[in-house]
């Protein structure tokens, strides 16, 4: 796959489409976080100490089904047209997002988030593997960084959209405004999903689909014994706990620190700006340093997390508005790993098991990462305070960074093994 130094025909069109889908993927996720206080007010009594922990299960409902459906749908993506899987998945989650805005009970909202998770479980494993097939190893880090740039930007726009609807959507009574955030977020996904159904899988274009993509049991066993893959999954798990937990509870944390509702939109803008630049910088650094430091993807990822830790702690003890500067610096460093860590996942998995490799990664990092982060952080904050809750999060940052640095020595050999394979 990486023998050529040029992108394959249609590569940049596919990148643009998948980038757009990924953008609305993360808008949908963070819209929930932005309007969570309004949802809690709608379905729980004031003063309920367990309200935040229960409300946090909305995030868990999404991620549990996301991570459980990903392996099955990733397996399908290794055998059938990934664009068919992507298009169907995007349409499903967009319809479920709209249903979230129409829910009249907490149980109905919970069920809608389950179907959003199933839809994204089909998209998550397939999309990066399409790009890995279309672009060579030499530029793959930068390309996946561009794709992953939708994570901070989409997450930020989700906050902005949710905050703007709650603040400015005056034709609708305030208690019901949160519903429109979901309804507005669902529309673009339906169109992008339909467009995906008409795309051609790059494996079919080169005459290698589906026979060449058939994986054996030994291929999967090899993946599970690839040390850099396992270490990367472990580091991404702790990183996901950090980013997922901060993202979900940021609106409530800012409220607890005495910030006005508009602070949610400011937080969204901060994540969009710093996260976008950081993701692109991280991907470029990983590619550029690779010639001199073969484990550069893990080096960039690990140092970002380690350096973010003290800045995040300082933010907790710094009054606003000065705290925004430390928060921005911490966010920049937290997103440095996005491109490099996902590039490393693609580089150490054979093409015929690559979608499954991403799917298994999704299962692990969410089962042990943000699925636990939502209720755990909510519980600590509800029974102690937000400073203690986020101090715990800062410790998890440090663990993540150390784990990536420990895996640096294994990454070059594992990457070379895949590149030398006749299947690559």
N, C-alpha and C positions, 0 to 999 in steps of 0.2 A: 504494500500500500504506500509506503513512504519512499519507495525507490525513486519516483519522479519528484522533481523540485517545483512543479507547477500545479496550481489548483485545477481540478477537473471541470469540464464544461458544466455550467449551471451552478457552480459552487457559490458564487456571491449572491445569486438570486435566492438560493436555499438559505444562506446565512441571513438575508434580510427578512425572509418569511419567518424563520425560526426565532430570530431576535424579536420580531413583533409579537409572536405568540408568547415568548418567555416574558416579555414586558407585562402583558396582561395577566399572565400566570401569577406574577408577584404582586401586581396591583390587587388582584382578588384576595390573595392571602392577607395583605396588610390592611385592606379595607375593614376586615373583621376587627383587627387590633385597634384601628382608629375609632370605630364606633362602639367598641366593647362597653365603655361606661354607659352609653345610652341603651344598649341591649340589656345590661344588668339592671338598669333602672326600670326597664319595661317588664322584666320577668321576675324580679326579686324584691322582697320587702326591704326598706331602708334599715341599715344597721345589722343586717345578716352577716355574721362573721365568716360564714362559709360561702358567701356569694361569689367572691373572687375565685376561690378554688373550683367551684362548680362551673362558673363561667369559663374558666380556663380549659374545661373539658371540650369546649367547642373547637379549640385548636387541636386538642388531642384526637377528637373524632376525625378531623380531617387527616391528620398525619398517620393515625393508626391504619385507616383504610388505604391511604396513599402508599404506605410502606408495605402493606400486605398484598395489595393488588400489583405493585410494581414487579415483583419477580415473575408472576404469571404472565403479565403483559410484556415484560422484557423477553421472556422465553418466546412468545409469539413474534416479537420484533426481530428475533434472530432467525426466524423461519419464513416470515411473510413480509409483505411490503410494509416498511416502517411508516411511510406516508399515510397508508390506510389506517394504521393504528393511531398515528398522531392526529389525523383529521377527526376520526371518530371520538377520540379522547377529548379533544378540545371542544367539540360540540357538546359532549356530555357534561363537562364541567361548567360550560357557559350556561346551559339550561339549569343546572343545579345552583349556580350563583344567583340566577334570577329567582329561583324558588326560595333562596335564603331571604330575599327581600319581601317575599309574600307570606312567610311563616307567621302564624297567629299564636304559636305556643313555642316554648323552649324546646319541646320534643321535636316539633316539626323543623325548627332551625337546626337542631342537632342532626336530624336525618338528612337534611339538605347538604350539610357539610360533609357527611359521609360520601355522598355521590360526587361532590367536588373532589374528594380525595381519590376516588376510583378513577375519575377522568384524568387527573394529573398523574396517576400511577401509570397510565399508558404513555403519556407524553415524556415524562422524566427520563426513562431509560433510552428511548428511541432517538430523541432529538440530538444529543451530543454525538451519538455514534454515526449519524448521517454526516455531520461535519467532519468527524475523524476520517471517514471514507473519502471525503471530497478534497481535503487539504493535506499536504505533506507534513512530515514530522517537524521539519525546520520552522514552519510557521504556525504549527498547530496550537502552541501556547497562546499566541496573540489572537488567533481566531476564536478559540474557546473563551478567551478573556473578553472579547467583544460580545460574544453570545451571553456570557455571564454578567456583562455590564448591566443587563436588564434586571439583575437581582437588586442592587441598590436603587437603581432608578425606578423600577416598578414598585419596589417596597415603599420608596419615598412618595411616589405618585399615589399609592394607595392611601397613605396618611393624608396627603394633600386633598385627594378626592373626598375621603371620609370627613375630614375637618371642614372642607369647604361646603359640603352638603349640610352638615350639622349647623354651620354658622350662617350660611347665605341662602339656603333653599327655602325662602320664606313662604312660597305658595302652599307649602305643606306644614301642618302643625308640628311643633318641635318634637313631641314624643315619637312621631312616625318618620322623621327625616332620615334616620339611619337606614330605613328600607330602600330609599332611593339610591343610596351609595352602591348597594348590591345590584340593583336593576340597571344602573348606568354602566357598571363595570362589565355586565354580561354581554352587551350588544356587540362590541368589536370581536370578541372571541368566536361568535357564531360565524361571522364572515371569514375570519382567518382559518377556521376549521374547514369550511367548505372549499376554500382555495387549496388546502393541503391535500384533499382527496384526489386532486387532479395532477399531483406531482409524481415523478418517476423515481423509484428507489435507485440509488447509484450502483447497487449490486447488480440489478437487472440491466443497467446500461452497459456494464462491462461483461455481461454474459456469465456472471458468477452467481446468479441467484436462481433458484434457492440451493442447488446441490452443494456448492462449495461452502455454503455457510452452515452446513450440518455439523453440529458439534457432537463429540463423543463424551462418554462419562469421564474418560481420562483428561479431556480438555478442561472440564469443570474441576476435576481434582487438582489439576495443575494450577488453576486460578486460585484455589483456596490455599495452596501451598506457596504462593508467591508472596514473599515477605513484605515487599514494599506495598503491595495491594492491601494486605491485612493491616499494616501500620498506618497507611493512609486512611483506611476506614476508621481506625481507632481515633486518630487525630481529628478527622472530620466529625466524628461523633461528639467529641467535647466542644469543638468549634460550633456545631449546630445547636448544642445546648445553650451556648453563650448568645449567639446571634438570634436564635429563635426566642429565647427568654427575654432578651432586651427588647426585641422588636414587638413582641406581644404586649409587654407591660409598660412600654415607654409612655403611653398616654396617661396611665394611672400614676406612674412615677412623677411625671411633670406636674400633674395635678396635686400630688402630695407635697411637692416642693413649692407649692403656691403659685405656679405658673398659670396664666390665663388659657382658655381653650385654644386660642390662636397659636400657642406654643407647639401644639401637635403639628401644625402646618410648617412651623419653623424647623422642627425636628425632621420632618419629611424632606424639606429643602436641603438641610444639612447632610442627610444620608444620601440624597441624590447627587449632590455636588462632590462631596468627598469620596463617597463609595464608587461613583463612576470613574473618577480619576484614579483611585486606588486600584480598582479592578484592572483597568487598562495598563497601569504602571506595573502591577504584579505580573501580568502575562508577558509584558515586554521584558521585564527583568529576568524572568525565568528563562525565556528563549535566549537572551543575550549572554547570560552568565553560563549557560549550559556547556559551551565549548571549553571554558576554564574550570568550571565546577560542575561535574556531571550530576550531582545531586541538587542542583540549583532550585528545582521546583519545590523541594522540601525545605531548603534553606530559606527561601523567600517566605514561604508559608509559616514556618516556625518562628522566625525572627519577628514577623508582623504581630503574632499573638503575644509573644513575650514582651515586646516593647509597648503593646497596648495596655497591658495589665496595670503598671503604675500610673499611667495617665488616667485610666478609668477610675482608679481609687482616688486620685487627687480630685477628679470631678465630683465625687460623692461628698467631699468635704469643702468644696468651693461654692460660694454663693453665686446665684445667677445675677447678672448675665455673664460674669466671667467664666462660669462653669461651661458655657457653650464652647469656648475655645478648647478646653480639655476634652470635651465630648467629641468635638469634630476631629481632633487629632487621634483619639482612640478609635473612632469609626474608620478613619483612613487606614490605620494599621490593621484593623480587624478584617478588612476586605482585601488585603493584599494577597491572601491565599486563594481567592476564588478561582482565578484562571489557572495558576500553577497546580493546585491540588487536583482539579478535574482533568487537566492535561495528563498528569501522572497516572490517573486512573485509566485513561484511554491508552496510554503508551505501554502499559504493562499487561494488557489483556489482548489476546488474539482476536482478530476481527470477528470470527464466527461466534465468540462468546462475549463480545464487547457490550451488547445491550444487556445481557444477563449480568455482567460485571457491574454496570451502573445500577441495575435494578437491585442487586444484592446490597450494594452500597447504600442505596436509598432505604432499604429495609433496616439495615443496621444503624445508620446514623440517626434515623428518626425514632426507632424503637427505644434506643438508649440515649437519644439527644433531646430534641425539643418536645417530644411527647411527654417526657418526664419533666422538662423545664417548666412548662405552663403551669401545672398544678403545684409543683414543688416550690417555685418562686412565689406563686400566689399564696401558698400556705405560710411560708416564712414571713412574707410581708404582712399578711393578715394577723398573724399571732405575735410578731415582733415589730419590725419596721422595714422600710425600703432600703435603708443603708445597710443593714445586716444582710438582707436578701441579695443585694447587688455586690456586697463584699464576697459572698459565697460564689457569685458568678465570676468575679475577678480571679479567684483561685482556680476555677475551671479553665480560664484563659491560659494560665501558666502551664497547666498540665497539657493542654493541646499543643502549645509551642514546643515543649520539651519532647513530646512524642514525635513530632515531625522531624526535629533535629536528630533524634535517635535513628530514624529510618533512612537518613541520607546515604549511608554506605551501601544500602541494598538497591537503591533505585537504578543506578547505571547498568548493573548486570541484568536486572529484570527487564529493563527496556531493550537492551541489546538482544536478549533471548527472543523477544517478540519480533524484532526487526530482522533477525536472521532466519526466522521461521519461513518455510515455503508458503505458509498461509498468509503472511503479511504482505 
